Amino acid sequence: MAKVSHLPGRAEHHWIWQMEAACRGLGSEAFFHPDGERGPDRTMREEAAKAVCAACPVRARCLEHALSVAEPYGVWGGLTAKERQPAAESRPAAA
């Protein structure tokens, strides 16, 4: 029998912010590039994704999540993976 007192407890606070995200219900293709996407097509998709993020009430939380898990793909919190890289590199290593 499991010792209930040793269970970690509720964890919904780690993701519940996503329920308020402006991107909720939009397809992931708006935020993650398909194989082979380059140049103007990629730029247009990323700019459209950033426009959604610009009006998002949980943008800061989304960006923090992407940085904390070192998300290597997609637009999160209004930044592409390449744009997040400097911020991710300056973060202290997780303990």
C-alpha positions in Angstrom: 0.0 0.0 0.0 1.3 3.4 -0.9 2.1 5.9 1.9 -0.1 8.8 0.9 1.9 11.1 3.1 4.9 10.6 0.8 3.1 11.5 -2.4 4.1 14.9 -3.8 0.6 16.4 -3.7 -1.2 18.4 -6.4 0.9 19.6 -9.2 -1.6 21.5 -11.3 0.1 24.8 -10.4 2.9 23.9 -12.8 0.6 24.0 -15.8 -2.7 25.6 -14.9 -1.5 29.0 -16.4 -1.8 27.4 -19.8 -5.6 27.5 -19.5 -5.4 31.3 -19.8 -3.0 31.3 -22.8 -4.0 33.2 -25.9 -2.7 30.3 -28.0 -5.0 27.8 -26.3 -7.0 26.1 -29.1 -4.6 27.2 -31.8 -2.7 24.4 -33.5 0.9 23.8 -32.6 1.9 24.4 -36.3 1.6 28.2 -35.6 4.4 28.0 -33.0 6.6 25.1 -34.2 8.2 25.0 -37.7 7.5 22.1 -40.0 10.5 20.2 -41.4 12.3 22.2 -44.1 10.6 25.6 -43.3 13.1 28.4 -44.1 13.4 32.0 -45.1 10.3 34.2 -45.5 7.8 31.4 -44.7 9.5 30.8 -41.3 9.7 34.5 -40.6 6.0 35.0 -41.4 5.0 32.1 -39.1 7.2 33.3 -36.3 5.9 36.9 -36.5 2.3 35.6 -36.5 3.0 33.5 -33.4 4.7 36.5 -31.7 1.6 38.6 -32.4 -0.5 36.0 -30.5 2.0 36.1 -27.7 2.0 39.9 -27.5 -1.6 40.0 -26.3 -1.3 36.9 -24.0 -2.1 37.4 -20.3 0.4 34.6 -19.3 3.2 35.5 -21.7 5.8 36.0 -18.8 4.8 32.6 -17.3 5.1 30.9 -20.6 8.6 32.4 -21.2 9.7 31.4 -17.7 8.5 27.8 -18.4 10.4 27.6 -21.7 13.6 28.9 -20.0 13.3 26.7 -17.0 12.9 23.5 -19.1 15.4 24.7 -21.8 12.7 24.3 -24.5 14.7 23.9 -27.7 11.9 24.5 -30.2 9.1 26.8 -31.0 7.9 30.3 -30.0 7.3 30.5 -26.3 6.5 33.7 -24.4 7.0 35.7 -27.6 10.5 34.5 -28.3 11.9 31.9 -30.7 14.3 29.3 -29.6 17.2 31.3 -31.0 16.0 34.5 -29.2 15.7 32.5 -25.9 19.2 31.1 -26.1 21.1 34.0 -24.5 18.6 34.2 -21.6 18.8 30.4 -21.1 22.6 30.5 -21.1 22.8 33.1 -18.5 20.5 31.2 -16.1 22.1 29.4 -13.2 22.2 25.7 -13.5 19.3 23.8 -11.9 20.2 22.2 -8.6 
